[in-house]
Amino acid sequence: MAKIYFEKLSGLIHQLKIEDEVTLPMETRHFFSGAAFYVNNNICVSWSPVGLAFKLPEQDVNKLINTGEAKVLKYFPKGHVKKGYALFENPDEKKPDHWKKHLITAAKQV
């Protein structure tokens, strides 16, 4: 199952040409049952069965959650909340360009 998310995340990063915006070393790796995007060896994005999650500044996360656009990130129903992450369920329903701002913000803050 992780292969699907690895391909989705790798494809999104490639399609959005993130390398034009971020000059630090980047890599996509398998992560639990999904995939994670690392910049300078720091995780900043994950795509898993729960959705697409971005590590963002706290005020951005709070705004996205408070407006209902995003949810808190938990990898397991009874798991703890991963602070600093905004989770977007059903990310395939949005066009790839919708995610570029969040992806660049996440990549640049590491």
N, C-alpha and C positions, 0 to 999 in steps of 0.2 A: 504493500500500500504506500509506503514512503516514496517509492519511485514516482508515483503520480504527482505528489506534491513537490518533489525535487524538480520534475520536468516543468510543472506550472510556475514555480518560483524562478527557476533558471530562465524560462521563456519570458516571463514578465520583465526581469532585469535586462535581458538582451533586447527585448522590444523597446523598452524605454530608454535605452542607450545611457544607462547610469554612468558608465565609464567616462562619458563626456562631462559629467558633473562632479564626480568623486575621483580624486587622484590617489587615494590610499589603496593598499592591496585589498582585493575583494575575492570572496569565495563562497560558493553555495555548497552546503554539506547536508547529508542526511541527519535528521534530528528526531528522536523518538519515532513516532509513526508519521512524521512529516519531513519537512526540510527547513533549513535555516540559512539566512544570508549573513555573512560575517564581513565586517570591514575592519581592517587592521587587527584581525583576530578577535574582534568583539561582535557578539551577536546583536543584530539590530532589527531583523525581520524574521518571522517564522510563518510557515503555511502548513497547516495540519488539518485533521478532520474537524477541528473546532472553528477554523477559519484562518484569516490572514491577520497577523498581529504585527504591529510596529512599536518599537521602543522609541518613545517620543518624550519631549520635555513634559514635566508634570502638569503644567498649566494647559498644554495642548490635550493631554490625555483626559484631564478633568472636563474640559470643554466638550470634547467629543462624546464622553460618557454622559455628561449632564444634558446634552441636546438629544441623546438617544441614537446618535449616528454610530456609536461604537459601544462595546461592552467591556467589562473587566475581563482579563485573560486568566482562565483556569484551564489547565490541560486535562484535568479529571474532575468529574462532578463534585467530589468531596475534597478536591485538592485546594491548596492555598492560592490566593490571588497573586499573580505576578505583577508586582508594582512597576509602574512606568511603562506599561504596555496598553495599547488600545487595540481591541479585537473587533474585527469586522467579519460578521458571519456572511456566508454566501458571496464571497468576493467575485465569483465568476459572473455574477449578475451585473457588475459594473464594467465599463470599458477600461482597458489597461491604463489609459491616460489619467483616469480618476485617481490612481494610486501613486502617480509620480511625485507629487508634492510630499506625501507622507514618507515615501521611500527615500527621497533625497534628504529630508529632515532627519530621518532615522540614521542614515548613513553618515551624515555630517556631524552628528552629535557624539559619535563614539570616540 
